[in-house]
């Protein structure tokens, strides 16, 4: 079997495993990752590294990847992208360093790149690096990522800074409240990084199942509108993993998400493209009521 056929065969096997509900199989969207400039050949899992600026995210990236990294630009963008890799538990992980952002509302190019990678690339794990000494500010991004994916590990970095300011941060309580693994680290001294890798491995292989905290906006009219849209989204795209987040972005007038719905791109996230063949974008929009 030649190299190209081997790659195709491996992709077909991966799709069959995913359809069969393989608990330890990668869930990333290889085709969309390739569009985003990430080649997964010879890698088992892909991990996104997100976080606010000045949280030590680059330090975490360098500590996890060592010399196994390279830089380039995101396709069609002037924003720099860094990639690296590491091995753990017998598996090979590709780590993609996303631009530092305060949110995923796509109000800037950096936010759009980070948001699109998590949404369309569907990384097997997303690590969000937060500053333990400025937790309240950093949790905004964490909650937004949780609305897109539950395959999340929080890297509670700069614990030494929190201690220096006499701040008591309880990682176990935070993990319980957010419903995802939280790992305290001091990346510049390589403290906690082995535990971080172990947590990433547990999530990637499906051994850790998250029960993420869901933001309740406490607005009856908004929740009714979200509920109605969620039903329509699930009707058009039966296996979409984050229908509530998509509904919220549609209500907010997010042009990128509106386009993904109208053009059927959202359906490609769910590995159900064959189910959507013959259904044009206009039909999907009319069926869901999104055109109004």
MOVENRA-V526524 format. One record per pair of residues at least 24 apart in sequence whose C-alpha atoms are under 10 Angstrom apart, sorted by the first residue. I is the first residue (numbers start at 1). J is the second residue. D is the distance in whole Angstrom. If there is no record, write none. Layout:
i=I j=J d=D
i=I j=J d=D
//
This chain:
i=7 j=41 d=8
i=7 j=42 d=10
i=10 j=41 d=10
i=15 j=271 d=8
i=18 j=271 d=9
i=19 j=271 d=8
i=19 j=272 d=10
i=22 j=205 d=10
i=22 j=206 d=9
i=23 j=204 d=9
i=23 j=205 d=7
i=23 j=206 d=5
i=23 j=207 d=8
i=24 j=202 d=9
i=24 j=203 d=9
i=24 j=204 d=7
i=24 j=205 d=4
i=24 j=206 d=5
i=24 j=207 d=8
i=25 j=124 d=9
i=25 j=204 d=8
i=25 j=205 d=7
i=25 j=206 d=8
i=26 j=122 d=10
i=26 j=123 d=9
i=26 j=124 d=6
i=26 j=125 d=10
i=26 j=204 d=7
i=26 j=205 d=7
i=26 j=206 d=9
i=27 j=121 d=10
i=27 j=122 d=7
i=27 j=123 d=7
i=27 j=124 d=6
i=27 j=125 d=9
i=27 j=151 d=10
i=27 j=204 d=8
i=27 j=205 d=10
i=27 j=206 d=10
i=28 j=118 d=10
i=28 j=120 d=9
i=28 j=121 d=6
i=28 j=122 d=5
i=28 j=123 d=5
i=28 j=124 d=5
i=28 j=125 d=9
i=28 j=204 d=10
i=28 j=269 d=9
i=29 j=119 d=10
i=29 j=120 d=7
i=29 j=121 d=5
i=29 j=122 d=6
i=29 j=123 d=7
i=29 j=124 d=9
i=29 j=268 d=9
i=29 j=269 d=7
i=29 j=270 d=9
i=29 j=271 d=8
i=30 j=120 d=10
i=30 j=121 d=7
i=30 j=122 d=9
i=30 j=123 d=9
i=31 j=120 d=10
i=31 j=121 d=8
i=31 j=268 d=9
i=31 j=269 d=10
i=32 j=116 d=10
i=32 j=117 d=9
i=32 j=119 d=10
i=32 j=120 d=6
i=32 j=121 d=5
i=32 j=122 d=8
i=32 j=268 d=9
i=32 j=269 d=8
i=33 j=117 d=8
i=33 j=118 d=10
i=33 j=120 d=8
i=33 j=121 d=5
i=33 j=122 d=8
i=33 j=123 d=9
i=34 j=75 d=10
i=34 j=121 d=9
i=35 j=74 d=10
i=35 j=75 d=8
i=35 j=120 d=10
i=35 j=121 d=9
i=36 j=74 d=7
i=36 j=75 d=6
i=36 j=76 d=9
i=36 j=113 d=9
i=36 j=116 d=9
i=36 j=117 d=7
i=36 j=120 d=9
i=36 j=121 d=8
i=37 j=72 d=10
i=37 j=73 d=9
i=37 j=74 d=7
i=37 j=75 d=6
i=37 j=76 d=10
i=37 j=81 d=9
i=38 j=74 d=9
i=38 j=75 d=10
i=38 j=83 d=9
i=38 j=94 d=9
i=38 j=96 d=8
i=38 j=121 d=9
i=39 j=94 d=9
i=40 j=93 d=9
i=40 j=94 d=8
i=42 j=92 d=8
i=42 j=93 d=9
i=42 j=94 d=9
i=43 j=85 d=9
i=43 j=86 d=10
i=43 j=87 d=10
i=43 j=91 d=8
i=43 j=92 d=5
i=43 j=93 d=6
i=43 j=94 d=6
i=44 j=87 d=10
i=44 j=90 d=10
i=44 j=91 d=6
i=44 j=92 d=5
i=44 j=93 d=6
i=44 j=94 d=8
i=44 j=124 d=10
i=44 j=204 d=10
i=45 j=85 d=10
i=45 j=91 d=8
i=45 j=92 d=7
i=45 j=93 d=5
i=45 j=94 d=6
i=45 j=95 d=9
i=45 j=123 d=8
i=45 j=124 d=6
i=45 j=125 d=8
i=45 j=201 d=9
i=45 j=204 d=7
i=45 j=205 d=9
i=46 j=85 d=9
i=46 j=92 d=9
i=46 j=93 d=6
i=46 j=94 d=5
i=46 j=95 d=6
i=46 j=96 d=7
i=46 j=121 d=9
i=46 j=122 d=9
i=46 j=123 d=5
i=46 j=124 d=6
i=46 j=125 d=7
i=46 j=126 d=9
i=46 j=204 d=9
i=47 j=83 d=10
i=47 j=84 d=10
i=47 j=85 d=9
i=47 j=93 d=7
i=47 j=94 d=6
i=47 j=95 d=5
i=47 j=96 d=6
i=47 j=97 d=9
i=47 j=118 d=10
i=47 j=122 d=9
i=47 j=123 d=6
i=47 j=124 d=6
i=47 j=125 d=5
i=47 j=126 d=6
i=47 j=127 d=7
i=47 j=151 d=10
i=47 j=152 d=10
i=47 j=200 d=8
i=47 j=204 d=9
i=48 j=83 d=10
i=48 j=94 d=9
i=48 j=95 d=6
i=48 j=96 d=5
i=48 j=97 d=6
i=48 j=98 d=7
i=48 j=114 d=9
i=48 j=117 d=8
i=48 j=118 d=7
i=48 j=121 d=9
i=48 j=122 d=9
i=48 j=123 d=6
i=48 j=124 d=8
i=48 j=125 d=6
i=48 j=126 d=5
i=48 j=127 d=6
i=48 j=128 d=8
i=48 j=152 d=9
i=49 j=83 d=10
i=49 j=95 d=7
i=49 j=96 d=6
i=49 j=97 d=5
i=49 j=98 d=6
i=49 j=99 d=9
i=49 j=100 d=9
i=49 j=114 d=9
i=49 j=118 d=10
i=49 j=123 d=10
i=49 j=125 d=9
i=49 j=126 d=6
i=49 j=127 d=5
i=49 j=128 d=6
i=49 j=129 d=7
i=49 j=153 d=10
i=49 j=155 d=10
i=50 j=96 d=9
i=50 j=97 d=7
i=50 j=98 d=5
i=50 j=99 d=7
i=50 j=100 d=7
i=50 j=101 d=8
i=50 j=102 d=10
i=50 j=114 d=7
i=50 j=115 d=10
i=50 j=118 d=9
i=50 j=126 d=7
i=50 j=127 d=6
i=50 j=128 d=5
i=50 j=129 d=6
i=50 j=130 d=9
i=50 j=141 d=9
i=50 j=142 d=9
i=50 j=145 d=9
i=50 j=154 d=10
i=50 j=155 d=10
i=51 j=97 d=9
i=51 j=98 d=8
i=51 j=99 d=8
i=51 j=100 d=5
i=51 j=101 d=6
i=51 j=102 d=7
i=51 j=103 d=9
i=51 j=114 d=10
i=51 j=127 d=8
i=51 j=128 d=5
i=51 j=129 d=5
i=51 j=130 d=6
i=51 j=131 d=9
i=51 j=138 d=8
i=51 j=139 d=10
i=51 j=141 d=7
i=51 j=142 d=8
i=51 j=154 d=10
i=51 j=155 d=9
i=52 j=99 d=9
i=52 j=100 d=5
i=52 j=101 d=5
i=52 j=102 d=5
i=52 j=103 d=8
i=52 j=128 d=9
i=52 j=129 d=7
i=52 j=130 d=7
i=52 j=131 d=8
i=52 j=137 d=9
i=52 j=138 d=7
i=52 j=139 d=10
i=52 j=140 d=10
i=52 j=141 d=8
i=52 j=142 d=10
i=53 j=99 d=8
i=53 j=100 d=5
i=53 j=101 d=6
i=53 j=102 d=7
i=53 j=129 d=10
i=53 j=130 d=9
i=53 j=131 d=10
i=53 j=138 d=10
i=54 j=100 d=8
i=54 j=129 d=10
i=54 j=130 d=9
i=54 j=131 d=8
i=55 j=100 d=9
i=55 j=128 d=10
i=55 j=129 d=6
i=55 j=130 d=6
i=55 j=131 d=5
i=55 j=132 d=9
i=55 j=133 d=10
i=55 j=134 d=9
i=55 j=138 d=9
i=55 j=155 d=10
i=55 j=156 d=9
i=55 j=157 d=7
i=55 j=158 d=7
i=56 j=129 d=7
i=56 j=130 d=8
i=56 j=131 d=8
i=56 j=157 d=7
i=56 j=158 d=7
i=56 j=186 d=9
i=56 j=187 d=7
i=56 j=188 d=8
i=57 j=97 d=8
i=57 j=98 d=9
i=57 j=99 d=10
i=57 j=100 d=8
i=57 j=127 d=10
i=57 j=128 d=9
i=57 j=129 d=6
i=57 j=130 d=8
i=57 j=131 d=9
i=57 j=155 d=9
i=57 j=157 d=9
i=57 j=187 d=9
i=58 j=82 d=10
i=58 j=97 d=8
i=58 j=98 d=10
i=58 j=100 d=9
i=58 j=129 d=10
i=58 j=187 d=9
i=58 j=188 d=10
i=59 j=157 d=10
i=59 j=186 d=10
i=59 j=187 d=6
i=59 j=188 d=6
i=59 j=189 d=10
i=59 j=190 d=9
i=60 j=97 d=10
i=60 j=129 d=8
i=60 j=155 d=9
i=60 j=157 d=9
i=60 j=185 d=9
i=60 j=186 d=9
i=60 j=187 d=6
i=60 j=188 d=8
i=60 j=190 d=9
i=60 j=193 d=8
i=61 j=85 d=9
i=61 j=95 d=8
i=61 j=96 d=9
i=61 j=97 d=7
i=61 j=187 d=9
i=62 j=97 d=10
i=62 j=187 d=9
i=62 j=188 d=10
i=63 j=187 d=7
i=63 j=188 d=8
i=63 j=189 d=9
i=63 j=190 d=7
i=63 j=193 d=8
i=64 j=95 d=9
i=64 j=187 d=9
i=64 j=190 d=9
i=64 j=193 d=8
i=64 j=194 d=9
i=64 j=196 d=10
i=64 j=197 d=8
i=65 j=93 d=10
i=65 j=94 d=9
i=65 j=95 d=8
i=68 j=94 d=10
i=69 j=94 d=9
i=69 j=95 d=9
i=69 j=96 d=10
i=71 j=96 d=10
i=71 j=97 d=10
i=74 j=98 d=10
i=74 j=113 d=8
i=77 j=109 d=9
i=77 j=110 d=10
i=77 j=113 d=9
i=78 j=109 d=10
i=79 j=109 d=8
i=79 j=110 d=7
i=79 j=113 d=9
i=80 j=110 d=10
i=81 j=113 d=10
i=86 j=197 d=9
i=87 j=197 d=9
i=87 j=201 d=10
i=88 j=194 d=9
i=88 j=197 d=7
i=88 j=198 d=8
i=88 j=200 d=9
i=88 j=201 d=7
i=89 j=197 d=9
i=89 j=198 d=8
i=89 j=201 d=7
i=89 j=202 d=10
i=90 j=201 d=10
i=91 j=201 d=9
i=91 j=205 d=10
i=93 j=124 d=10
i=93 j=125 d=10
i=93 j=200 d=10
i=93 j=201 d=9
i=93 j=204 d=10
i=94 j=123 d=10
i=95 j=123 d=10
i=95 j=125 d=10
i=95 j=126 d=9
i=95 j=127 d=10
i=96 j=123 d=9
i=96 j=126 d=10
i=97 j=127 d=10
i=100 j=129 d=10
i=101 j=138 d=10
i=101 j=141 d=8
i=102 j=137 d=8
i=102 j=138 d=7
i=102 j=139 d=9
i=102 j=140 d=7
i=102 j=141 d=6
i=102 j=142 d=10
i=102 j=144 d=10
i=103 j=138 d=9
i=103 j=139 d=10
i=103 j=140 d=7
i=103 j=141 d=5
i=103 j=142 d=9
i=103 j=143 d=9
i=103 j=144 d=7
i=103 j=145 d=9
i=104 j=140 d=9
i=104 j=141 d=7
i=104 j=142 d=10
i=104 j=144 d=7
i=104 j=145 d=8
i=104 j=148 d=10
i=105 j=141 d=10
i=105 j=144 d=9
i=105 j=249 d=9
i=105 j=252 d=10
i=105 j=254 d=8
i=106 j=254 d=8
i=106 j=255 d=10
i=106 j=256 d=9
i=107 j=254 d=10
i=112 j=256 d=9
i=114 j=145 d=10
i=115 j=144 d=9
i=115 j=145 d=8
i=115 j=148 d=9
i=116 j=256 d=9
i=116 j=257 d=10
i=118 j=145 d=8
i=118 j=148 d=7
i=118 j=149 d=8
i=119 j=145 d=9
i=119 j=148 d=7
i=119 j=149 d=8
i=119 j=241 d=10
i=119 j=242 d=9
i=119 j=246 d=10
i=119 j=266 d=9
i=119 j=269 d=8
i=120 j=260 d=10
i=120 j=265 d=9
i=120 j=266 d=8
i=120 j=268 d=9
i=120 j=269 d=6
i=120 j=270 d=10
i=121 j=269 d=8
i=122 j=148 d=9
i=122 j=149 d=8
i=122 j=151 d=9
i=122 j=241 d=10
i=122 j=269 d=8
i=122 j=270 d=10
i=123 j=149 d=9
i=123 j=151 d=8
i=123 j=152 d=10
i=123 j=204 d=9
i=124 j=149 d=10
i=124 j=151 d=7
i=124 j=152 d=9
i=124 j=200 d=9
i=124 j=201 d=10
i=124 j=203 d=8
i=124 j=204 d=5
i=124 j=205 d=9
i=124 j=206 d=10
i=125 j=149 d=9
i=125 j=150 d=9
i=125 j=151 d=5
i=125 j=152 d=6
i=125 j=153 d=7
i=125 j=199 d=10
i=125 j=200 d=7
i=125 j=201 d=9
i=125 j=202 d=10
i=125 j=203 d=7
i=125 j=204 d=6
i=125 j=205 d=10
i=126 j=150 d=9
i=126 j=151 d=6
i=126 j=152 d=5
i=126 j=153 d=6
i=126 j=154 d=8
i=126 j=200 d=8
i=126 j=203 d=10
i=126 j=204 d=10
i=127 j=151 d=9
i=127 j=152 d=6
i=127 j=153 d=5
i=127 j=154 d=6
i=127 j=155 d=7
i=127 j=181 d=10
i=127 j=182 d=10
i=127 j=196 d=9
i=127 j=199 d=10
i=127 j=200 d=8
i=128 j=152 d=7
i=128 j=153 d=6
i=128 j=154 d=5
i=128 j=155 d=6
i=128 j=156 d=8
i=128 j=157 d=10
i=128 j=182 d=10
i=129 j=153 d=9
i=129 j=154 d=6
i=129 j=155 d=5
i=129 j=156 d=6
i=129 j=157 d=6
i=129 j=158 d=10
i=129 j=182 d=10
i=129 j=183 d=10
i=129 j=185 d=10
i=130 j=154 d=7
i=130 j=155 d=6
i=130 j=156 d=5
i=130 j=157 d=6
i=130 j=158 d=8
i=130 j=159 d=10
i=130 j=184 d=10
i=130 j=185 d=10
i=131 j=155 d=9
i=131 j=156 d=6
i=131 j=157 d=5
i=131 j=158 d=6
i=131 j=159 d=8
i=131 j=161 d=9
i=131 j=162 d=8
i=131 j=185 d=10
i=132 j=156 d=6
i=132 j=157 d=6
i=132 j=158 d=6
i=132 j=159 d=6
i=132 j=160 d=9
i=132 j=161 d=7
i=132 j=162 d=6
i=132 j=163 d=9
i=132 j=167 d=9
i=132 j=168 d=9
i=132 j=169 d=7
i=132 j=170 d=10
i=132 j=171 d=10
i=132 j=184 d=8
i=132 j=185 d=9
i=132 j=186 d=10
i=133 j=157 d=9
i=133 j=158 d=7
i=133 j=159 d=7
i=133 j=160 d=9
i=133 j=161 d=6
i=133 j=162 d=4
i=133 j=163 d=8
i=133 j=164 d=9
i=133 j=165 d=8
i=133 j=166 d=9
i=133 j=167 d=7
i=133 j=168 d=9
i=133 j=169 d=8
i=134 j=158 d=9
i=134 j=161 d=10
i=134 j=162 d=8
i=134 j=167 d=10
i=135 j=162 d=10
i=135 j=169 d=9
i=139 j=178 d=10
i=142 j=178 d=9
i=143 j=178 d=9
i=143 j=212 d=9
i=143 j=213 d=8
i=143 j=214 d=8
i=143 j=215 d=8
i=144 j=214 d=10
i=144 j=215 d=9
i=144 j=245 d=9
i=145 j=245 d=10
i=146 j=178 d=9
i=146 j=179 d=10
i=146 j=180 d=9
i=146 j=211 d=10
i=146 j=212 d=7
i=146 j=213 d=8
i=146 j=214 d=8
i=146 j=215 d=9
i=146 j=242 d=10
i=146 j=245 d=9
i=147 j=212 d=9
i=147 j=213 d=9
i=147 j=214 d=7
i=147 j=215 d=8
i=147 j=242 d=7
i=147 j=243 d=9
i=147 j=244 d=8
i=147 j=245 d=6
i=147 j=246 d=9
i=147 j=248 d=10
i=148 j=241 d=8
i=148 j=242 d=6
i=148 j=243 d=9
i=148 j=244 d=9
i=148 j=245 d=6
i=148 j=246 d=8
i=149 j=210 d=10
i=149 j=212 d=9
i=149 j=241 d=8
i=149 j=242 d=7
i=149 j=245 d=9
i=150 j=179 d=9
i=150 j=180 d=8
i=150 j=203 d=9
i=150 j=209 d=8
i=150 j=210 d=6
i=150 j=211 d=7
i=150 j=212 d=6
i=150 j=213 d=9
i=150 j=241 d=9
i=150 j=242 d=9
i=151 j=180 d=8
i=151 j=181 d=9
i=151 j=200 d=9
i=151 j=203 d=6
i=151 j=204 d=8
i=151 j=206 d=9
i=151 j=208 d=9
i=151 j=209 d=8
i=151 j=210 d=7
i=151 j=211 d=10
i=151 j=212 d=9
i=152 j=179 d=10
i=152 j=180 d=6
i=152 j=181 d=7
i=152 j=182 d=9
i=152 j=199 d=10
i=152 j=200 d=8
i=152 j=203 d=8
i=152 j=204 d=9
i=152 j=209 d=10
i=152 j=210 d=8
i=152 j=212 d=9
i=153 j=180 d=6
i=153 j=181 d=5
i=153 j=182 d=6
i=153 j=183 d=8
i=153 j=196 d=8
i=153 j=197 d=10
i=153 j=199 d=7
i=153 j=200 d=7
i=153 j=202 d=10
i=153 j=203 d=8
i=153 j=210 d=10
i=154 j=178 d=10
i=154 j=180 d=7
i=154 j=181 d=6
i=154 j=182 d=5
i=154 j=183 d=6
i=154 j=184 d=8
i=154 j=196 d=9
i=154 j=199 d=9
i=154 j=200 d=10
i=155 j=181 d=9
i=155 j=182 d=6
i=155 j=183 d=5
i=155 j=184 d=6
i=155 j=185 d=7
i=155 j=186 d=9
i=155 j=187 d=9
i=155 j=192 d=9
i=155 j=193 d=9
i=155 j=195 d=10
i=155 j=196 d=7
i=155 j=199 d=10
i=156 j=182 d=7
i=156 j=183 d=6
i=156 j=184 d=4
i=156 j=185 d=6
i=156 j=186 d=8
i=156 j=187 d=10
i=156 j=192 d=9
i=156 j=196 d=10
i=157 j=183 d=8
i=157 j=184 d=6
i=157 j=185 d=5
i=157 j=186 d=5
i=157 j=187 d=7
i=157 j=188 d=9
i=157 j=191 d=9
i=157 j=192 d=9
i=157 j=193 d=10
i=158 j=184 d=8
i=158 j=185 d=7
i=158 j=186 d=5
i=158 j=187 d=7
i=158 j=188 d=8
i=158 j=189 d=10
i=158 j=191 d=10
i=159 j=184 d=7
i=159 j=185 d=6
i=159 j=186 d=6
i=159 j=187 d=9
i=159 j=191 d=10
i=160 j=184 d=10
i=160 j=185 d=9
i=160 j=186 d=7
i=160 j=187 d=10
i=160 j=189 d=10
i=161 j=186 d=9
i=175 j=210 d=10
i=175 j=212 d=9
i=175 j=213 d=10
i=176 j=211 d=9
i=176 j=212 d=9
i=176 j=213 d=9
i=177 j=211 d=10
i=177 j=212 d=8
i=177 j=213 d=7
i=178 j=210 d=9
i=178 j=211 d=8
i=178 j=212 d=6
i=178 j=213 d=5
i=178 j=214 d=8
i=179 j=209 d=9
i=179 j=210 d=6
i=179 j=211 d=5
i=179 j=212 d=4
i=179 j=213 d=6
i=179 j=214 d=9
i=180 j=208 d=9
i=180 j=209 d=8
i=180 j=210 d=5
i=180 j=211 d=7
i=180 j=212 d=6
i=180 j=213 d=8
i=181 j=208 d=8
i=181 j=209 d=10
i=181 j=210 d=8
i=181 j=212 d=10
i=214 j=244 d=10
i=222 j=248 d=9
i=222 j=251 d=9
i=223 j=248 d=10
i=225 j=251 d=8
i=226 j=250 d=9
i=226 j=251 d=8
i=229 j=288 d=8
i=229 j=289 d=9
i=229 j=290 d=9
i=230 j=288 d=10
i=231 j=288 d=9
i=232 j=285 d=10
i=232 j=287 d=8
i=232 j=288 d=5
i=232 j=289 d=7
i=232 j=290 d=9
i=233 j=261 d=9
i=233 j=266 d=10
i=233 j=267 d=10
i=233 j=284 d=10
i=233 j=285 d=10
i=233 j=287 d=10
i=233 j=288 d=7
i=233 j=289 d=9
i=233 j=290 d=9
i=234 j=288 d=9
i=235 j=284 d=10
i=235 j=287 d=8
i=235 j=288 d=7
i=236 j=261 d=9
i=236 j=264 d=9
i=236 j=266 d=9
i=236 j=267 d=8
i=236 j=276 d=9
i=236 j=279 d=10
i=236 j=283 d=10
i=236 j=284 d=6
i=236 j=285 d=9
i=236 j=286 d=10
i=236 j=287 d=7
i=236 j=288 d=6
i=237 j=261 d=9
i=237 j=264 d=9
i=237 j=266 d=7
i=237 j=267 d=6
i=237 j=268 d=9
i=237 j=269 d=9
i=237 j=270 d=8
i=237 j=272 d=8
i=237 j=273 d=10
i=237 j=275 d=9
i=237 j=276 d=9
i=237 j=284 d=9
i=237 j=288 d=10
i=238 j=267 d=8
i=238 j=270 d=8
i=238 j=272 d=9
i=238 j=275 d=10
i=239 j=267 d=8
i=239 j=269 d=9
i=239 j=270 d=5
i=239 j=271 d=8
i=239 j=272 d=8
i=240 j=266 d=8
i=240 j=267 d=7
i=240 j=268 d=9
i=240 j=269 d=7
i=240 j=270 d=6
i=240 j=271 d=9
i=240 j=272 d=9
i=241 j=269 d=9
i=241 j=270 d=8
i=250 j=290 d=9
i=258 j=285 d=10
i=258 j=290 d=8
i=258 j=291 d=9
i=261 j=285 d=7
i=261 j=288 d=9
i=261 j=290 d=8
i=261 j=291 d=10
i=262 j=286 d=9
i=262 j=288 d=10
i=262 j=290 d=8
i=262 j=291 d=8
//
